Amino acid sequence: MGIDKQSDIAANIQIGPTDQGMVRIYIEADGGIELPLDFDADEAEEIAEELMTAAEAARAIAGGAKPKKKR
């Protein structure tokens, strides 16, 4: 399965800080799959930027491109 293919797999995602000063993305999927992914703060910010870029691209593909709000 590629990144641009739809899937029927369901999963839950949680994101938060760890007690070691890392950012954890925790994924839990059907079948007892648990995947904790830890990143330092800089890596987490890079992931956040990639998510924002992907969201903008998805909106454009869907034809509902909205202007990005400035923070």
N, CA, C and O atoms as a MOPAC input file, in Angstrom:
PM7 MOZYME 1SCF
protein

 N      0.85200 1    -1.17200 1     0.00000 1
 C      0.00000 1     0.00000 1     0.00000 1
 C      0.89800 1     1.23500 1     0.00000 1
 O      1.84100 1     1.32400 1     0.78700 1
 N      0.60800 1     2.16800 1    -0.86800 1
 C      1.36700 1     3.41300 1    -0.92200 1
 C      0.72300 1     4.49300 1    -0.08700 1
 O     -0.38600 1     4.32800 1     0.42100 1
 N      1.42200 1     5.59000 1     0.04800 1
 C      0.93000 1     6.68800 1     0.87600 1
 C     -0.33200 1     7.32800 1     0.31200 1
 O     -1.10500 1     7.92500 1     1.06000 1
 N     -0.55200 1     7.21200 1    -0.99900 1
 C     -1.71700 1     7.84300 1    -1.60700 1
 C     -2.86500 1     6.86600 1    -1.85900 1
 O     -3.79700 1     7.19000 1    -2.59500 1
 N     -2.81100 1     5.69600 1    -1.26700 1
 C     -3.87300 1     4.69400 1    -1.42100 1
 C     -4.76000 1     4.68100 1    -0.18100 1
 O     -4.26800 1     4.76400 1     0.94400 1
 N     -6.06500 1     4.57800 1    -0.39200 1
 C     -7.02200 1     4.51300 1     0.71200 1
 C     -6.90000 1     3.16300 1     1.41100 1
 O     -6.52300 1     2.16900 1     0.79000 1
 N     -7.21600 1     3.13000 1     2.69400 1
 C     -7.10200 1     1.92000 1     3.49100 1
 C     -8.32100 1     1.75300 1     4.37600 1
 O     -8.95000 1     2.73800 1     4.76300 1
 N     -8.65700 1     0.52200 1     4.69500 1
 C     -9.75000 1     0.22700 1     5.61700 1
 C     -9.25100 1     0.00400 1     7.04300 1
 O    -10.04600 1    -0.29400 1     7.93400 1
 N     -7.96600 1     0.14000 1     7.26400 1
 C     -7.39000 1    -0.06600 1     8.58800 1
 C     -7.73100 1     1.12100 1     9.48100 1
 O     -7.53000 1     2.27600 1     9.10500 1
 N     -8.24900 1     0.81900 1    10.66700 1
 C     -8.58600 1     1.86800 1    11.62900 1
 C     -7.49300 1     1.94700 1    12.69200 1
 O     -6.94400 1     0.92900 1    13.11300 1
 N     -7.18900 1     3.16600 1    13.11700 1
 C     -6.17300 1     3.34500 1    14.15900 1
 C     -6.49100 1     4.59700 1    14.96800 1
 O     -7.15700 1     5.51400 1    14.48700 1
 N     -6.01100 1     4.61600 1    16.18000 1
 C     -6.10600 1     5.78800 1    17.05000 1
 C     -4.72100 1     6.39200 1    17.16400 1
 O     -3.71900 1     5.67800 1    17.14600 1
 N     -4.67000 1     7.71400 1    17.28100 1
 C     -3.39100 1     8.39800 1    17.41500 1
 C     -3.47600 1     9.36000 1    18.59600 1
 O     -4.47000 1    10.06200 1    18.78100 1
 N     -2.41500 1     9.37400 1    19.38300 1
 C     -2.28200 1    10.31100 1    20.49500 1
 C     -0.92200 1    10.99500 1    20.35100 1
 O      0.05900 1    10.37500 1    19.94100 1
 N     -0.88500 1    12.27200 1    20.69200 1
 C      0.36200 1    13.03100 1    20.60200 1
 C      0.53900 1    13.80500 1    21.89500 1
 O     -0.39100 1    14.45900 1    22.36600 1
 N      1.73400 1    13.73100 1    22.47000 1
 C      1.99000 1    14.47400 1    23.69200 1
 C      3.44900 1    14.36600 1    24.10600 1
 O      4.22300 1    13.62000 1    23.50600 1
 N      3.81700 1    15.11700 1    25.13900 1
 C      5.19900 1    15.09100 1    25.62200 1
 C      5.44000 1    13.87600 1    26.51700 1
 O      4.53100 1    13.38300 1    27.18500 1
 N      6.68300 1    13.41100 1    26.51100 1
 C      7.06300 1    12.32800 1    27.42300 1
 C      7.76600 1    12.92500 1    28.63500 1
 O      8.09000 1    14.11200 1    28.65300 1
 N      7.99600 1    12.09900 1    29.64000 1
 C      8.71300 1    12.58000 1    30.83100 1
 C     10.20800 1    12.72900 1    30.56700 1
 O     10.94800 1    13.17200 1    31.44500 1
 N     10.65800 1    12.36700 1    29.37200 1
 C     12.06400 1    12.50300 1    28.99100 1
 C     12.29500 1    13.71500 1    28.08100 1
 O     13.38800 1    13.88600 1    27.54100 1
 N     11.27000 1    14.55100 1    27.91300 1
 C     11.41300 1    15.74800 1    27.08900 1
 C     11.31300 1    15.48300 1    25.59400 1
 O     11.81000 1    16.26800 1    24.78600 1
 N     10.68900 1    14.40500 1    25.23300 1
 C     10.48400 1    14.06500 1    23.82800 1
 C      9.00800 1    14.28400 1    23.49000 1
 O      8.17200 1    14.43600 1    24.38100 1
 N      8.70600 1    14.29800 1    22.20600 1
 C      7.32200 1    14.33500 1    21.75600 1
 C      6.99300 1    12.93800 1    21.25600 1
 O      7.69200 1    12.39600 1    20.40000 1
 N      5.92800 1    12.35800 1    21.79300 1
 C      5.54600 1    11.00500 1    21.39700 1
 C      4.30100 1    11.04200 1    20.52900 1
 O      3.30400 1    11.68100 1    20.86700 1
 N      4.38000 1    10.34500 1    19.40400 1
 C      3.21300 1    10.03500 1    18.59600 1
 C      2.94600 1     8.56100 1    18.85600 1
 O      3.76800 1     7.70300 1    18.53800 1
 N      1.79400 1     8.28100 1    19.43400 1
 C      1.44200 1     6.91500 1    19.81700 1
 C      0.29600 1     6.44300 1    18.93900 1
 O     -0.77200 1     7.05500 1    18.91900 1
 N      0.51500 1     5.35700 1    18.21500 1
 C     -0.48900 1     4.82500 1    17.30600 1
 C     -0.91000 1     3.44900 1    17.80400 1
 O     -0.07300 1     2.59800 1    18.10700 1
 N     -2.22100 1     3.24700 1    17.88400 1
 C     -2.77800 1     1.96600 1    18.30000 1
 C     -3.77000 1     1.54300 1    17.22300 1
 O     -4.69400 1     2.28700 1    16.89300 1
 N     -3.57300 1     0.34100 1    16.67600 1
 C     -4.42300 1    -0.14400 1    15.58800 1
 C     -5.03300 1    -1.48800 1    15.94600 1
 O     -4.61200 1    -2.15800 1    16.89000 1
 N     -6.03200 1    -1.86000 1    15.16700 1
 C     -6.67000 1    -3.16300 1    15.33300 1
 C     -5.62600 1    -4.26500 1    15.29800 1
 O     -4.60000 1    -4.13900 1    14.63000 1
 N     -5.89100 1    -5.33100 1    16.00900 1
 C     -4.96500 1    -6.46000 1    16.02600 1
 C     -3.89000 1    -6.34100 1    17.08200 1
 O     -2.91000 1    -7.08600 1    17.05300 1
 N     -4.05500 1    -5.41000 1    18.02200 1
 C     -3.09600 1    -5.27300 1    19.10900 1
 C     -1.80900 1    -4.56000 1    18.74600 1
 O     -0.80800 1    -4.68200 1    19.45200 1
 N     -1.82600 1    -3.81500 1    17.65000 1
 C     -0.62900 1    -3.07700 1    17.23600 1
 C     -0.51000 1    -1.79600 1    18.05400 1
 O     -1.44000 1    -0.99000 1    18.08900 1
 N      0.61200 1    -1.61100 1    18.70100 1
 C      0.91800 1    -0.39300 1    19.44700 1
 C      2.27200 1     0.10400 1    18.97400 1
 O      3.25400 1    -0.63900 1    18.98200 1
 N      2.32000 1     1.37500 1    18.55800 1
 C      3.54700 1     1.90700 1    17.98600 1
 C      3.86200 1     3.26900 1    18.60500 1
 O      3.31300 1     4.28100 1    18.17000 1
 N      4.74300 1     3.31200 1    19.62100 1
 C      5.16600 1     4.59300 1    20.17700 1
 C      6.35200 1     5.14300 1    19.38000 1
 O      7.36500 1     4.46200 1    19.21900 1
 N      6.22300 1     6.35600 1    18.89200 1
 C      7.28500 1     6.99600 1    18.11900 1
 C      7.71000 1     8.25800 1    18.85300 1
 O      6.89700 1     9.16400 1    19.03800 1
 N      8.97200 1     8.33700 1    19.27500 1
 C      9.47500 1     9.48500 1    20.02700 1
 C     10.38000 1    10.34700 1    19.15500 1
 O     11.20600 1     9.83900 1    18.39600 1
 N     10.20700 1    11.67300 1    19.27900 1
 C     10.97200 1    12.63400 1    18.49200 1
 C     11.43000 1    13.76400 1    19.39700 1
 O     10.74400 1    14.12200 1    20.35500 1
 N     12.60700 1    14.33100 1    19.08600 1
 C     12.98900 1    15.53100 1    19.82700 1
 C     12.13600 1    16.69500 1    19.30800 1
 O     11.45100 1    16.55600 1    18.29500 1
 N     12.17600 1    17.81600 1    19.98300 1
 C     11.30100 1    18.94300 1    19.65500 1
 C     11.49800 1    19.44000 1    18.22700 1
 O     10.52400 1    19.77200 1    17.55200 1
 N     12.74200 1    19.49600 1    17.75700 1
 C     12.99800 1    19.96000 1    16.38800 1
 C     12.39100 1    19.01800 1    15.35600 1
 O     11.80100 1    19.46300 1    14.37200 1
 N     12.53800 1    17.72100 1    15.58200 1
 C     11.94400 1    16.74900 1    14.66300 1
 C     10.42200 1    16.86000 1    14.66700 1
 O      9.78500 1    16.76600 1    13.61800 1
 N      9.84100 1    17.05900 1    15.85100 1
 C      8.38700 1    17.18500 1    15.96500 1
 C      7.89100 1    18.41200 1    15.19700 1
 O      6.84100 1    18.36000 1    14.55700 1
 N      8.64000 1    19.50900 1    15.26000 1
 C      8.24700 1    20.70500 1    14.51300 1
 C      8.32900 1    20.45900 1    13.00500 1
 O      7.48600 1    20.94400 1    12.25100 1
 N      9.33500 1    19.71300 1    12.56800 1
 C      9.44600 1    19.37100 1    11.14400 1
 C      8.25400 1    18.52600 1    10.70500 1
 O      7.71700 1    18.72900 1     9.61700 1
 N      7.83900 1    17.57900 1    11.54600 1
 C      6.68100 1    16.74500 1    11.23600 1
 C      5.42300 1    17.61400 1    11.15900 1
 O      4.59300 1    17.43600 1    10.26800 1
 N      5.28800 1    18.54700 1    12.09100 1
 C      4.12400 1    19.43800 1    12.08500 1
 C      4.07700 1    20.26700 1    10.79900 1
 O      3.00600 1    20.46400 1    10.22500 1
 N      5.22000 1    20.74400 1    10.35600 1
 C      5.27300 1    21.51400 1     9.10500 1
 C      4.88500 1    20.63700 1     7.91500 1
 O      4.17100 1    21.08700 1     7.01800 1
 N      5.35300 1    19.38700 1     7.90600 1
 C      4.99700 1    18.46600 1     6.82800 1
 C      3.50100 1    18.17500 1     6.83100 1
 O      2.88800 1    18.06800 1     5.76900 1
 N      2.90600 1    18.04400 1     8.02100 1
 C      1.45900 1    17.83500 1     8.12000 1
 C      0.68900 1    19.03200 1     7.56600 1
 O     -0.29800 1    18.85700 1     6.85200 1
 N      1.13000 1    20.23400 1     7.88700 1
 C      0.46500 1    21.43200 1     7.38500 1
 C      0.56100 1    21.51800 1     5.85700 1
 O     -0.41300 1    21.85700 1     5.18500 1
 N      1.73200 1    21.21300 1     5.32400 1
 C      1.92200 1    21.22700 1     3.87300 1
 C      1.02300 1    20.18500 1     3.20900 1
 O      0.40200 1    20.46500 1     2.18500 1
 N      0.95200 1    18.99800 1     3.78100 1
 C      0.11000 1    17.94900 1     3.22300 1
 C     -1.36900 1    18.32300 1     3.29900 1
 O     -2.13200 1    18.02400 1     2.38000 1
 N     -1.77900 1    18.97500 1     4.38900 1
 C     -3.17000 1    19.40400 1     4.52500 1
 C     -3.52500 1    20.43300 1     3.46100 1
 O     -4.60600 1    20.37300 1     2.87600 1
 N     -2.63000 1    21.36700 1     3.20900 1
 C     -2.86300 1    22.36400 1     2.17000 1
 C     -2.97700 1    21.70100 1     0.79600 1
 O     -3.84400 1    22.06700 1     0.00200 1
 N     -2.11700 1    20.73700 1     0.51600 1
 C     -2.16000 1    20.02900 1    -0.76400 1
 C     -3.45500 1    19.23000 1    -0.89300 1
 O     -4.05500 1    19.18600 1    -1.96700 1
 N     -3.88300 1    18.60200 1     0.19200 1
 C     -5.12800 1    17.83400 1     0.16100 1
 C     -6.32200 1    18.73900 1    -0.10700 1
 O     -7.22200 1    18.37300 1    -0.86200 1
 N     -6.33500 1    19.92300 1     0.51100 1
 C     -7.41700 1    20.87900 1     0.23900 1
 C     -7.43500 1    21.28800 1    -1.22700 1
 O     -8.49700 1    21.37300 1    -1.84400 1
 N     -6.26400 1    21.53600 1    -1.77400 1
 C     -6.18000 1    21.94100 1    -3.17800 1
 C     -6.68600 1    20.82400 1    -4.09300 1
 O     -7.38700 1    21.09400 1    -5.06800 1
 N     -6.33700 1    19.58200 1    -3.78900 1
 C     -6.79500 1    18.45000 1    -4.59400 1
 C     -8.30700 1    18.31600 1    -4.50000 1
 O     -8.97700 1    18.01800 1    -5.48900 1
 N     -8.84100 1    18.54100 1    -3.29900 1
 C    -10.28200 1    18.42300 1    -3.07900 1
 C    -11.04400 1    19.62200 1    -3.64100 1
 O    -12.27400 1    19.61600 1    -3.67300 1
 N    -10.31900 1    20.64600 1    -4.08300 1
 C    -10.97500 1    21.81300 1    -4.64300 1
 C    -11.48600 1    22.81000 1    -3.62400 1
 O    -12.22000 1    23.73500 1    -3.97100 1
 N    -11.11000 1    22.63300 1    -2.38700 1
 C    -11.57100 1    23.54000 1    -1.33700 1
 C    -10.44900 1    24.27700 1    -0.67900 1
 O    -10.44000 1    24.42800 1     0.54300 1
 N     -9.49900 1    24.74200 1    -1.45300 1
 C     -8.33200 1    25.43300 1    -0.88600 1
 C     -8.77100 1    26.66900 1    -0.13200 1
 O     -9.45200 1    27.53300 1    -0.68400 1
 N     -8.38000 1    26.75400 1     1.12900 1
 C     -8.65400 1    27.92100 1     1.95700 1
 C     -7.33500 1    28.62300 1     2.21900 1
 O     -6.29600 1    27.96900 1     2.31400 1
 N     -7.35700 1    29.92600 1     2.33500 1
 C     -6.10500 1    30.61700 1     2.67100 1
 C     -5.62000 1    30.19700 1     4.05500 1
 O     -6.41400 1    30.01800 1     4.97800 1
 N     -4.32000 1    30.04500 1     4.18100 1
 C     -3.71800 1    29.66200 1     5.44700 1
 C     -3.78000 1    30.83400 1     6.40700 1
 O     -3.41900 1    31.95400 1     6.04600 1
 N     -4.24100 1    30.58400 1     7.64700 1
 C     -4.29300 1    31.62500 1     8.66200 1
 C     -2.89100 1    31.87500 1     9.20300 1
 O     -2.13400 1    30.93300 1     9.43800 1
 N     -2.55100 1    33.12500 1     9.39600 1
 C     -1.27000 1    33.48200 1    10.00800 1
 C     -1.38200 1    33.30400 1    11.49900 1
 O     -2.41800 1    33.60900 1    12.09100 1
 N     -0.32100 1    32.81200 1    12.11400 1
 C     -0.31600 1    32.63300 1    13.58700 1
 C      0.38100 1    33.77400 1    14.23600 1
 O      0.49300 1    33.81300 1    15.46100 1

